[in-house]
C-alpha cells in the first residue's frame, strides 16, 4: 500500500469519514496487479490507487460501494480467464480482492 493511501486513511479517520480499502489478496495466472495492490474508495465513489483497471476493477468498485453502504467485508473473485471481445485483453488469471470498510 502506498504512502498516499495511508495518509488519506489517517486523515479520513481523524475527520470521522468512512473509506473502503480493496486489496488484492491473491493472484493466479496472468493478472494486472499482484497481491498487496490496493485502491481506496471514498463515499462519493471516487478513489485513489488501483487494482488493475478495466472490467475487473469496475466489478470490485461495485462491491466496494456495497461495503461502504452496509459495512460488511467481502472477498471479490475477479475471473479474467473468460474470453472477452477485443484484442487488447492480455490477462488470463484470477484475482481475489478483500474489501473492507475503514470507519472513522
N, C-alpha and C positions, 0 to 999 in steps of 0.2 A: 504494500500500500504506500502511496506517495505521501510526502510531507504535506502537500496541498490538501489531501483528503483528511489527514489527521488534524490540520489546522481548522478546517471547516467543521469537523465533528466537534472539536473543542469549543469553537465559537457558538455553534448551534446549541450545544448542551448548556453553555453559560446563559444563553438567551431563552432557554426552555423550549426550543424549536425541535421538532422531530426530523430525523433523517432516516433513510433506508440505505443500508450497505449491502451490495451484492458482490459476492466474492467467488471466483472460480475455485471450487474445492477439489475437482479432479478433471482430468482431460485425457481421453484415449484417442489415438489416431491423430489425424491432421486437424488441428483446431486453430482459430485465430489468436487465442491467448492461452497461456498456461496457468496452472494453479497459483493462486495469490493475486492474480489480476483483479482489480476492483473498480466499481463505479458507485458513486454516492448520489442518491436521489433526494430532491427537495419536494416539499408538499405541492408545489406548483407543477411538478413533472419535469422540471429542468434537472440536469445532472452534470457531474464532473467525473472524469475518469472514463474508462471503457473496459468492456469485457470482450470486445471483438467487433462491434458494429453489425450492421445488416439485420437480417431477419431474426437471428438468434438473440441479439441484443434487444430488439423490439419485443420479443417474447418475454425476456427477463424483465424488461421495463414494465410490461403489463402486470406481471406477477408482483413486482416491487410496489406498484401503486396499490395493489390489493393489500399488501403487507402494511403500507402506510395507513390504509383505512382501518384494517382490523387488528393490527399489531401482531399477527401470527407469523412466526418464522416459517419458511418453506424452502424446499430444495427444488430447483427447476432443472429438468433434464433437457438440454439443448442437443437434439439429434441432427447432426449435419451430414448424415450418410444418405438421406433421401435425395433422389435426383431432383434438381430444380432447373427451371428454364434459364437460359443464358450461358455464355461461355466463360464468364468471369468468376465463376464459383470454383475456388481452389481447395476448400475444406472438405473433409470426409470423415470427421471424427465425432465424438460425443463429449460434451462438457456437462458437469454437474455444477450448478451455481447455488450457493447458500445465500438466502435473502433474509435479512433481519432488520427490524426497526430499532433505531437508537433514539431513545426518548431523552428529552432534556430534564 
